């Protein structure tokens, strides 16, 4: 990126100035996974709209819950998947 004059700080500022959070984490993850930053941003926008929430597929027991430090309560019925926080 040095050849284009775009620095990591400029990329993170661009995300922040657009009103979105998690720019630093998205940039670090995109580098670690060898994914373009633009694609990483598009995936985050599509999947969560830049909100740190659990997703919600049709019929899922936990929908659009804020991510918490502590795991949520167990699933309401036996056999249903629970949700957990993933930290890398």
Buried (B, 14 or more C-beta within 10 A) or exposed (E): EEEEEEEBEEBBEBBEEEEBEBBBBBBBBBEEEEBEBEEBBEBBEEEBEBEEBBEEEEEBBBEEEEBEEEEBEEBEEEEEEEBEEEEE
